[in-house]
Amino acid sequence: MAARYRKLKEIPVEQRLVVRRSHIHGWGLFTLMPFAPNDMIVEYMGEKIRRCVADQREKKYEEMGLGSCYLFALDASTIIDATRAGGPARFINHCCGPNADAKVVAVDGVPKLVIVARRALAVGEEVTYDYKFEYENDKIACHCGAAKCRGSMN
């Protein structure tokens, strides 16, 4: 996995991916090159913080009216916050029938969160994954358009 991660870093992200408007929601991440199944597409980057700090920030972001926050669990105690500073992976939209998955890989003993192709992706395709939000009574509407869309992200 570490070798695959290093290979990912050989091609600059601007040559692999582009952020542009999405029919799913706001902005999305689109391919500039083809990807084979199991290829690493991009690393989800941001500030690594503890879960308790992430909970505080999420409330603060809501109070500020940011509209979107980009918090992604790396493990049970570590969250990656890409809200204010992060890479283009933060623009990947949810889909109930995703074409990619998020995976944690260890590189020289350091955990990294990478997005991996679930199937072959063509040039110009929007990269999507299932956010797998926890169940809540207040549903977050899903507009992914997948054939088996659940109607909500949670």
MDTraj code that builds the backbone (N, CA, C; nanometers):
import mdtraj as md
import numpy as np

residues = "MET ALA ALA ARG TYR ARG LYS LEU LYS GLU ILE PRO VAL GLU GLN ARG LEU VAL VAL ARG ARG SER HIS ILE HIS GLY TRP GLY LEU PHE THR LEU MET PRO PHE ALA PRO ASN ASP MET ILE VAL GLU TYR MET GLY GLU LYS ILE ARG ARG CYS VAL ALA ASP GLN ARG GLU LYS LYS TYR GLU GLU MET GLY LEU GLY SER CYS TYR LEU PHE ALA LEU ASP ALA SER THR ILE ILE ASP ALA THR ARG ALA GLY GLY PRO ALA ARG PHE ILE ASN HIS CYS CYS GLY PRO ASN ALA ASP ALA LYS VAL VAL ALA VAL ASP GLY VAL PRO LYS LEU VAL ILE VAL ALA ARG ARG ALA LEU ALA VAL GLY GLU GLU VAL THR TYR ASP TYR LYS PHE GLU TYR GLU ASN ASP LYS ILE ALA CYS HIS CYS GLY ALA ALA LYS CYS ARG GLY SER MET ASN".split()
xyz = np.array([
    [0.0811, -0.1193, 0.0000],
    [0.0000, 0.0000, 0.0000],
    [0.0859, 0.1264, 0.0000],
    [0.1959, 0.1236, 0.0735],
    [0.2827, 0.2407, 0.0785],
    [0.3385, 0.2720, -0.0604],
    [0.3718, 0.1680, -0.1370],
    [0.4234, 0.1888, -0.2728],
    [0.3158, 0.2505, -0.3619],
    [0.1925, 0.2054, -0.3472],
    [0.0816, 0.2624, -0.4245],
    [0.0584, 0.4081, -0.3856],
    [0.0738, 0.4401, -0.2586],
    [0.0584, 0.5774, -0.2114],
    [0.1666, 0.6663, -0.2728],
    [0.2900, 0.6171, -0.2733],
    [0.3998, 0.6952, -0.3321],
    [0.3771, 0.7165, -0.4817],
    [0.3225, 0.6170, -0.5490],
    [0.2912, 0.6300, -0.6920],
    [0.1851, 0.7379, -0.7132],
    [0.0864, 0.7435, -0.6245],
    [-0.0175, 0.8460, -0.6305],
    [0.0453, 0.9848, -0.6266],
    [0.1433, 1.0040, -0.5413],
    [0.2064, 1.1344, -0.5221],
    [0.2982, 1.1748, -0.6384],
    [0.3299, 1.0803, -0.7285],
    [0.4174, 1.1114, -0.8424],
    [0.3494, 1.2035, -0.9439],
    [0.2184, 1.1932, -0.9560],
    [0.1446, 1.2761, -1.0511],
    [0.0756, 1.3877, -0.9738],
    [0.1078, 1.5152, -1.0023],
    [0.0448, 1.6247, -0.9287],
    [-0.1078, 1.6167, -0.9363],
    [-0.1720, 1.6517, -0.8251],
    [-0.3178, 1.6419, -0.8170],
    [-0.3865, 1.7230, -0.9270],
    [-0.3273, 1.8359, -0.9678],
    [-0.3878, 1.9192, -1.0733],
    [-0.3885, 1.8504, -1.2090],
    [-0.3046, 1.7487, -1.2258],
    [-0.3032, 1.6720, -1.3511],
    [-0.3985, 1.5526, -1.3441],
    [-0.4436, 1.5187, -1.2232],
    [-0.5326, 1.4040, -1.2053],
    [-0.6786, 1.4429, -1.1883],
    [-0.7023, 1.5600, -1.1233],
    [-0.8377, 1.5944, -1.0809],
    [-0.8648, 1.7438, -1.0937],
    [-0.9940, 1.7772, -1.1052],
    [-1.0342, 1.9172, -1.1115],
    [-1.1644, 1.9340, -1.0320],
    [-1.1760, 2.0471, -0.9641],
    [-1.2990, 2.0816, -0.8917],
    [-1.3834, 2.1681, -0.9834],
    [-1.5104, 2.1291, -0.9999],
    [-1.6036, 2.2101, -1.0788],
    [-1.7463, 2.1850, -1.0317],
    [-1.8407, 2.2591, -1.0865],
    [-1.9804, 2.2477, -1.0464],
    [-2.0301, 2.1053, -1.0697],
    [-2.1164, 2.0592, -0.9766],
    [-2.1681, 1.9232, -0.9815],
    [-2.3200, 1.9242, -0.9863],
    [-2.3772, 1.8273, -1.0576],
    [-2.5231, 1.8134, -1.0585],
    [-2.5735, 1.7528, -0.9273],
    [-2.4829, 1.6902, -0.8499],
    [-2.5221, 1.6287, -0.7228],
    [-2.5414, 1.7368, -0.6165],
    [-2.4375, 1.8189, -0.5968],
    [-2.4452, 1.9240, -0.4952],
    [-2.3282, 2.0202, -0.5124],
    [-2.3557, 2.1452, -0.5332],
    [-2.2522, 2.2492, -0.5355],
    [-2.1333, 2.2163, -0.6225],
    [-2.0221, 2.1913, -0.5577],
    [-1.8970, 2.1586, -0.6262],
    [-1.8690, 2.0098, -0.6130],
    [-1.7964, 1.9558, -0.7096],
    [-1.7590, 1.8152, -0.7071],
    [-1.6169, 1.7986, -0.7573],
    [-1.5640, 1.6785, -0.7436],
    [-1.4288, 1.6464, -0.7890],
    [-1.4388, 1.5546, -0.9095],
    [-1.3737, 1.5925, -1.0191],
    [-1.3839, 1.5213, -1.1462],
    [-1.2461, 1.4771, -1.1943],
    [-1.2439, 1.3645, -1.2649],
    [-1.1185, 1.3065, -1.3134],
    [-1.0677, 1.3767, -1.4386],
    [-0.9368, 1.3912, -1.4478],
    [-0.8708, 1.4428, -1.5678],
    [-0.7938, 1.3321, -1.6390],
    [-0.7944, 1.2134, -1.5785],
    [-0.7269, 1.0972, -1.6343],
    [-0.8070, 0.9746, -1.5944],
    [-0.7919, 0.8636, -1.6646],
    [-0.8646, 0.7429, -1.6246],
    [-0.8017, 0.6790, -1.5011],
    [-0.8835, 0.6083, -1.4255],
    [-0.8383, 0.5336, -1.3087],
    [-0.8899, 0.3914, -1.3205],
    [-0.8061, 0.2953, -1.2868],
    [-0.8448, 0.1539, -1.2873],
    [-0.9026, 0.1178, -1.1509],
    [-0.9775, 0.0078, -1.1426],
    [-1.0266, -0.0359, -1.0121],
    [-0.9106, -0.0504, -0.9126],
    [-0.9321, -0.0060, -0.7900],
    [-0.8342, -0.0097, -0.6805],
    [-0.7216, 0.0922, -0.6914],
    [-0.7229, 0.1774, -0.7950],
    [-0.6241, 0.2856, -0.8017],
    [-0.6531, 0.3862, -0.6912],
    [-0.5471, 0.4392, -0.6309],
    [-0.5634, 0.5502, -0.5374],
    [-0.5855, 0.6762, -0.6196],
    [-0.6904, 0.7501, -0.5861],
    [-0.7278, 0.8689, -0.6636],
    [-0.6709, 0.9951, -0.6001],
    [-0.6919, 1.0102, -0.4683],
    [-0.6497, 1.1318, -0.3999],
    [-0.6460, 1.1053, -0.2493],
    [-0.5634, 1.1807, -0.1791],
    [-0.5595, 1.1735, -0.0333],
    [-0.6517, 1.2807, 0.0239],
    [-0.7276, 1.2454, 0.1278],
    [-0.8102, 1.3425, 0.1993],
    [-0.7190, 1.4100, 0.3016],
    [-0.6928, 1.5390, 0.2814],
    [-0.5972, 1.6101, 0.3663],
    [-0.6637, 1.7247, 0.4401],
    [-0.6091, 1.7555, 0.5541],
    [-0.6561, 1.8651, 0.6374],
    [-0.5841, 1.8578, 0.7705],
    [-0.6350, 1.9306, 0.8678],
    [-0.5754, 1.9315, 1.0007],
    [-0.6250, 1.8116, 1.0802],
    [-0.5341, 1.7365, 1.1402],
    [-0.5715, 1.6218, 1.2234],
    [-0.5994, 1.6720, 1.3648],
    [-0.7220, 1.6428, 1.4128],
    [-0.7645, 1.6892, 1.5441],
    [-0.8321, 1.5749, 1.6198],
    [-0.8446, 1.5907, 1.7515],
    [-0.9148, 1.4917, 1.8329],
    [-1.0653, 1.5051, 1.8116],
    [-1.1380, 1.3982, 1.8373],
    [-1.2840, 1.3957, 1.8174],
    [-1.3537, 1.5049, 1.8985],
    [-1.3122, 1.5281, 2.0232],
    [-1.3773, 1.6300, 2.1063],
    [-1.3600, 1.7693, 2.0454],
    [-1.2446, 1.7962, 1.9849],
    [-1.2207, 1.9243, 1.9179],
    [-1.3089, 1.9337, 1.7931],
    [-1.3217, 1.8242, 1.7208],
    [-1.4060, 1.8213, 1.6001],
    [-1.5510, 1.8512, 1.6356],
    [-1.5991, 1.7966, 1.7471],
    [-1.7365, 1.8231, 1.7903],
    [-1.7560, 1.9716, 1.8175],
    [-1.6590, 2.0347, 1.8844],
    [-1.6661, 2.1784, 1.9124],
    [-1.6637, 2.2592, 1.7827],
    [-1.5758, 2.2207, 1.6921],
    [-1.5650, 2.2937, 1.5657],
    [-1.6917, 2.2816, 1.4821],
    [-1.7509, 2.1630, 1.4822],
    [-1.8726, 2.1438, 1.4043],
    [-1.9818, 2.2399, 1.4525],
    [-1.9969, 2.2531, 1.5831],
    [-2.0946, 2.3471, 1.6398],
    [-2.0600, 2.4905, 1.6006],
    [-1.9321, 2.5240, 1.6099],
    [-1.8856, 2.6587, 1.5752],
    [-1.9123, 2.6881, 1.4271],
    [-1.8829, 2.5919, 1.3406],
    [-1.9064, 2.6113, 1.1973],
    [-2.0544, 2.6330, 1.1690],
    [-2.1419, 2.5589, 1.2396],
    [-2.2865, 2.5754, 1.2227],
    [-2.3299, 2.7144, 1.2671],
    [-2.2776, 2.7599, 1.3819],
    [-2.3098, 2.8935, 1.4331],
    [-2.2639, 3.0021, 1.3369],
    [-2.1510, 2.9792, 1.2705],
    [-2.0969, 3.0761, 1.1754],
    [-2.1736, 3.0744, 1.0431],
    [-2.2576, 2.9724, 1.0243],
    [-2.3344, 2.9618, 0.9011],
    [-2.2515, 2.9240, 0.7801],
    [-2.1482, 2.8441, 0.8011],
    [-2.0616, 2.8039, 0.6899],
    [-2.1349, 2.7198, 0.5853],
    [-2.2396, 2.6511, 0.6255],
    [-2.3142, 2.5692, 0.5301],
    [-2.2564, 2.4303, 0.5132],
    [-2.1270, 2.4201, 0.5008],
    [-2.0618, 2.2897, 0.4875],
    [-1.9378, 2.2876, 0.5741],
    [-1.9175, 2.1758, 0.6404],
    [-1.7908, 2.1540, 0.7085],
    [-1.7385, 2.0202, 0.6579],
    [-1.6097, 2.0067, 0.6588],
    [-1.5456, 1.8907, 0.5983],
    [-1.4662, 1.8149, 0.7038],
    [-1.5383, 1.7380, 0.7857],
    [-1.4784, 1.6593, 0.8926],
    [-1.4884, 1.5122, 0.8557],
    [-1.3757, 1.4425, 0.8554],
    [-1.3720, 1.3024, 0.8134],
    [-1.2954, 1.2230, 0.9180],
    [-1.3566, 1.1166, 0.9709],
    [-1.2925, 1.0344, 1.0732],
    [-1.1804, 0.9501, 1.0130],
    [-1.0614, 0.9669, 1.0668],
    [-0.9473, 0.8845, 1.0274],
    [-0.9497, 0.7542, 1.1069],
    [-0.9826, 0.7650, 1.2350],
    [-0.9986, 0.6487, 1.3225],
    [-1.0927, 0.6895, 1.4356],
    [-1.1020, 0.6097, 1.5399],
    [-1.1977, 0.6347, 1.6483],
    [-1.1709, 0.7649, 1.7232],
    [-1.0472, 0.8110, 1.7251],
    [-1.0158, 0.9312, 1.8019],
    [-0.9637, 1.0485, 1.7200],
    [-0.9333, 1.0276, 1.5929],
    [-0.8735, 1.1321, 1.5097],
    [-0.9657, 1.1691, 1.3937],
    [-0.9860, 1.2997, 1.3771],
    [-1.0686, 1.3536, 1.2695],
    [-0.9804, 1.4416, 1.1822],
    [-1.0022, 1.4367, 1.0521],
    [-0.9333, 1.5275, 0.9604],
    [-1.0301, 1.6405, 0.9293],
    [-0.9910, 1.7626, 0.9630],
    [-1.0731, 1.8810, 0.9363],
    [-1.0167, 1.9519, 0.8140],
    [-1.0904, 1.9455, 0.7047],
    [-1.0494, 2.0102, 0.5801],
    [-1.1354, 2.1333, 0.5512],
    [-1.2090, 2.1819, 0.6520],
    [-1.3015, 2.2928, 0.6318],
    [-1.2306, 2.4202, 0.5888],
    [-1.1263, 2.4564, 0.6574],
    [-1.0552, 2.5809, 0.6266],
    [-0.9304, 2.5582, 0.5416],
    [-0.8689, 2.4438, 0.5569],
    [-0.7483, 2.4130, 0.4805],
    [-0.7481, 2.2642, 0.4507],
    [-0.7615, 2.2316, 0.3264],
    [-0.7618, 2.0913, 0.2871],
    [-0.7408, 2.0801, 0.1376],
    [-0.7290, 1.9591, 0.0917],
    [-0.7087, 1.9353, -0.0503],
    [-0.8406, 1.9216, -0.1245],
    [-0.8331, 1.8915, -0.2513],
    [-0.9530, 1.8823, -0.3340],
    [-1.0456, 1.7658, -0.2988],
    [-0.9984, 1.6672, -0.2233],
    [-1.0839, 1.5531, -0.1868],
    [-1.2046, 1.5981, -0.1059],
    [-1.1958, 1.7138, -0.0407],
    [-1.3095, 1.7617, 0.0384],
    [-1.4307, 1.7934, -0.0477],
    [-1.4119, 1.8041, -0.1777],
    [-1.5228, 1.8343, -0.2679],
    [-1.5901, 1.7092, -0.3250],
    [-1.5476, 1.5917, -0.2808],
    [-1.6107, 1.4686, -0.3286],
    [-1.7509, 1.4602, -0.2689],
    [-1.8483, 1.4414, -0.3539],
    [-1.9874, 1.4327, -0.3109],
    [-2.0261, 1.2913, -0.2721],
    [-2.1306, 1.2843, -0.1894],
    [-2.1903, 1.1566, -0.1496],
    [-2.2690, 1.0984, -0.2666],
    [-2.2694, 0.9660, -0.2741],
    [-2.3549, 0.8950, -0.3689],
    [-2.3916, 0.7611, -0.3069],
    [-2.5181, 0.7215, -0.3222],
    [-2.5644, 0.5922, -0.2701],
    [-2.5123, 0.4764, -0.3554],
    [-2.4661, 0.5056, -0.4752],
    [-2.4027, 0.4073, -0.5631],
    [-2.2658, 0.4601, -0.6030],
    [-2.1729, 0.4692, -0.5073],
    [-2.0448, 0.5366, -0.5306],
    [-1.9512, 0.4626, -0.6257],
    [-1.8560, 0.5398, -0.6821],
    [-1.7543, 0.4803, -0.7681],
    [-1.6181, 0.4734, -0.6983],
    [-1.6150, 0.5151, -0.5708],
    [-1.4898, 0.5121, -0.4943],
    [-1.5203, 0.4840, -0.3472],
    [-1.4165, 0.4473, -0.2746],
    [-1.4266, 0.4212, -0.1314],
    [-1.3149, 0.4954, -0.0597],
    [-1.3372, 0.5280, 0.0667],
    [-1.2345, 0.5867, 0.1512],
    [-1.1668, 0.4738, 0.2275],
    [-1.0339, 0.4754, 0.2272],
    [-0.9578, 0.3721, 0.2980],
    [-0.8432, 0.4353, 0.3746],
    [-0.8138, 0.3780, 0.4898],
    [-0.6990, 0.4219, 0.5682],
    [-0.5827, 0.3297, 0.5346],
    [-0.4697, 0.3896, 0.4975],
    [-0.3495, 0.3124, 0.4676],
    [-0.2348, 0.3665, 0.5528],
    [-0.1473, 0.2781, 0.5952],
    [-0.0310, 0.3186, 0.6732],
    [0.0870, 0.3397, 0.5791],
    [0.1468, 0.4570, 0.5877],
    [0.2652, 0.4890, 0.5087],
    [0.3755, 0.5243, 0.6073],
    [0.4750, 0.4388, 0.6157],
    [0.5841, 0.4553, 0.7121],
    [0.5292, 0.4720, 0.8540],
    [0.4254, 0.3949, 0.8862],
    [0.3666, 0.3968, 1.0194],
    [0.2683, 0.5103, 1.0448],
    [0.2466, 0.5953, 0.9454],
    [0.1552, 0.7091, 0.9612],
    [0.0268, 0.6798, 0.8837],
    [-0.0899, 0.6859, 0.9508],
    [-0.2152, 0.6590, 0.8790],
    [-0.2511, 0.7729, 0.7843],
    [-0.2922, 0.7362, 0.6656],
    [-0.3352, 0.8316, 0.5621],
    [-0.4738, 0.7897, 0.5155],
    [-0.5603, 0.8861, 0.4871],
    [-0.6936, 0.8580, 0.4355],
    [-0.6912, 0.8833, 0.2852],
    [-0.7129, 0.7784, 0.2075],
    [-0.7091, 0.7915, 0.0624],
    [-0.8427, 0.7470, 0.0020],
    [-0.8715, 0.8036, -0.1121],
    [-0.9904, 0.7670, -0.1874],
    [-0.9443, 0.6732, -0.2984],
    [-1.0074, 0.5540, -0.3049],
    [-0.9665, 0.4478, -0.3958],
    [-1.0812, 0.4157, -0.4911],
    [-1.0485, 0.3984, -0.6191],
    [-1.1504, 0.3673, -0.7201],
    [-1.2132, 0.2313, -0.6928],
    [-1.3426, 0.2281, -0.6921],
    [-1.4185, 0.1040, -0.6732],
    [-1.4279, 0.0282, -0.8054],
    [-1.4279, 0.1034, -0.9134],
    [-1.4368, 0.0492, -1.0496],
    [-1.3578, 0.1418, -1.1402],
    [-1.3485, 0.1083, -1.2680],
    [-1.2784, 0.1952, -1.3630],
    [-1.3516, 0.3285, -1.3738],
    [-1.2742, 0.4364, -1.3741],
    [-1.3304, 0.5709, -1.3893],
    [-1.2770, 0.6319, -1.5180],
    [-1.3650, 0.6910, -1.5946],
    [-1.3271, 0.7548, -1.7209],
    [-1.2910, 0.9011, -1.6981],
    [-1.2230, 0.9604, -1.7928],
    [-1.1912, 1.1027, -1.7879],
    [-1.3222, 1.1811, -1.7844],
    [-1.3299, 1.2790, -1.6953],
    [-1.4484, 1.3641, -1.6843],
    [-1.5541, 1.3131, -1.5887],
    [-1.5317, 1.1979, -1.5270],
    [-1.6306, 1.1398, -1.4359],
    [-1.6180, 1.2023, -1.2969],
    [-1.7328, 1.2250, -1.2325],
    [-1.7301, 1.2776, -1.0963],
    [-1.6969, 1.1647, -0.9994],
    [-1.6033, 1.1908, -0.9094],
    [-1.5645, 1.0941, -0.8066],
    [-1.6655, 1.1059, -0.6920],
    [-1.7198, 0.9920, -0.6473],
    [-1.8170, 0.9909, -0.5385],
    [-1.7868, 0.8781, -0.4413],
    [-1.8276, 0.8949, -0.3157],
    [-1.8238, 0.7861, -0.2192],
    [-1.9441, 0.7984, -0.1273],
    [-1.9739, 0.6912, -0.0568],
    [-2.0852, 0.6889, 0.0374],
    [-2.0354, 0.7465, 0.1693],
    [-2.0933, 0.8582, 0.2121],
    [-2.0495, 0.9231, 0.3360],
    [-2.0738, 0.8355, 0.4586],
    [-2.1709, 0.7462, 0.4529],
    [-2.2015, 0.6549, 0.5646],
    [-2.2234, 0.7307, 0.6956],
    [-2.3000, 0.8403, 0.6867],
    [-2.3335, 0.9156, 0.8072],
    [-2.4118, 0.8278, 0.9027],
    [-2.3958, 0.8527, 1.0325],
    [-2.4693, 0.7780, 1.1337],
    [-2.6175, 0.8115, 1.1253],
    [-2.7005, 0.7154, 1.1644],
    [-2.8449, 0.7336, 1.1623],
    [-2.8852, 0.8444, 1.2596],
    [-2.9689, 0.9354, 1.2124],
    [-3.0255, 1.0419, 1.2955],
    [-3.1701, 1.0590, 1.2560],
    [-3.2523, 1.1121, 1.3479],
    [-3.3934, 1.1371, 1.3165],
    [-3.4086, 1.2432, 1.2101],
    [-3.3266, 1.3491, 1.2166],
    [-3.3302, 1.4532, 1.1139],
    [-3.2496, 1.4049, 0.9943],
    [-3.3195, 1.3792, 0.8858],
    [-3.2544, 1.3257, 0.7661],
    [-3.1889, 1.4366, 0.6847],
    [-3.0759, 1.4033, 0.6250],
    [-3.0071, 1.4930, 0.5331],
    [-3.0389, 1.4423, 0.3932],
    [-3.1105, 1.5214, 0.3169],
    [-3.1556, 1.4792, 0.1844],
    [-3.0390, 1.4458, 0.0925],
    [-3.0587, 1.3424, 0.0120],
    [-2.9590, 1.3004, -0.0865],
    [-3.0142, 1.3296, -0.2256],
    [-2.9300, 1.3859, -0.3095],
    [-2.9681, 1.4179, -0.4463],
    [-2.8712, 1.3556, -0.5459],
    [-2.8202, 1.2360, -0.5108],
    [-2.7142, 1.1755, -0.5922],
    [-2.7636, 1.1266, -0.7286],
    [-2.8895, 1.0888, -0.7371],
    [-2.9425, 1.0405, -0.8645],
    [-2.9085, 0.8956, -0.8950],
    [-2.8507, 0.8226, -0.7991],
    [-2.8171, 0.6821, -0.8215],
    [-2.9451, 0.5999, -0.8360],
    [-2.9382, 0.4920, -0.9110],
    [-3.0544, 0.4060, -0.9337],
    [-3.1154, 0.3579, -0.8030],
    [-3.0326, 0.3310, -0.7035],
    [-3.0825, 0.2834, -0.5740],
    [-3.0577, 0.3868, -0.4652],
    [-3.0856, 0.5129, -0.4950],
    [-3.0672, 0.6207, -0.3981],
    [-3.1569, 0.5954, -0.2768],
    [-3.0983, 0.6083, -0.1569],
    [-3.1731, 0.5871, -0.0323],
    [-3.2601, 0.7079, 0.0023],
    [-3.2376, 0.8216, -0.0601],
    [-3.3146, 0.9417, -0.0324],
    [-3.2548, 1.0299, 0.0763],
    [-3.1635, 0.9731, 0.1538],
    [-3.0957, 1.0519, 0.2567],
    [-2.9533, 0.9981, 0.2752],
    [-2.8693, 1.0841, 0.3298],
    [-2.7300, 1.0447, 0.3527],
    [-2.7114, 0.9785, 0.4891],
    [-2.8182, 0.9786, 0.5707],
    [-2.8071, 0.9188, 0.7047],
    [-2.9268, 0.8319, 0.7341],
])
top = md.Topology()
chain = top.add_chain()
for i, resn in enumerate(residues, 1):
    res = top.add_residue(resn, chain, resSeq=i)
    for name in ("N", "CA", "C"):
        top.add_atom(name, md.element.get_by_symbol(name[0]), res)
traj = md.Trajectory(xyz[None], top)
